[in-house]
Each structure stands twice: as structure tokens, then as C-alpha cells.
Amino acid sequence: MQPYMDSTGKFADAFDCVGFTTVPIWSGLMVTFIMLIGLGISISMILDIKTMDRFENNRSKQLTITVSE
């Protein structure tokens, strides 16, 4: 019916009243952002690892490590 309503005789753009983003796109974006947040947290935790100042030697006294938070 559209070509008969217009004098140009051409079809216009098709709009089906569908949103630009669908549920799978939103779900994929949400999962991607959650995984990026988890990756950022895990990388920051890995970068925060500290090494000990001293290492154990077999000729010296045994090294004791006290845990303090």
C-alpha cells in the first residue's frame, strides 16, 4: 500500500517499531561489563602482590614469617 500513498512510487525506510538494541545485545553488553570489572579487579590484585625481603638459607637460622594484616 505504501507506493500508492506517495507520488514518488518508491518505498520508504522500513521501521517495524523495534528498538535499536534487543535483549540479547543488552545481555551481552552487561555480561561484558561485568567480566571487564572482574578482570580489572583481578589484575589490580595480582599487581598488589609483594615479595619477601629475605629468603631462607640452609646455613642460617630458620626463617619465620608472621602474618599481619
Secondary structure, 3 states (H helix, E strand, C coil): CHHHHCCCCCCCCCCCCCCCCCHHHHHHHHHHHHHHHHHHHHHHHHHCCCCCCCCCCCCCCCCCCCCCC
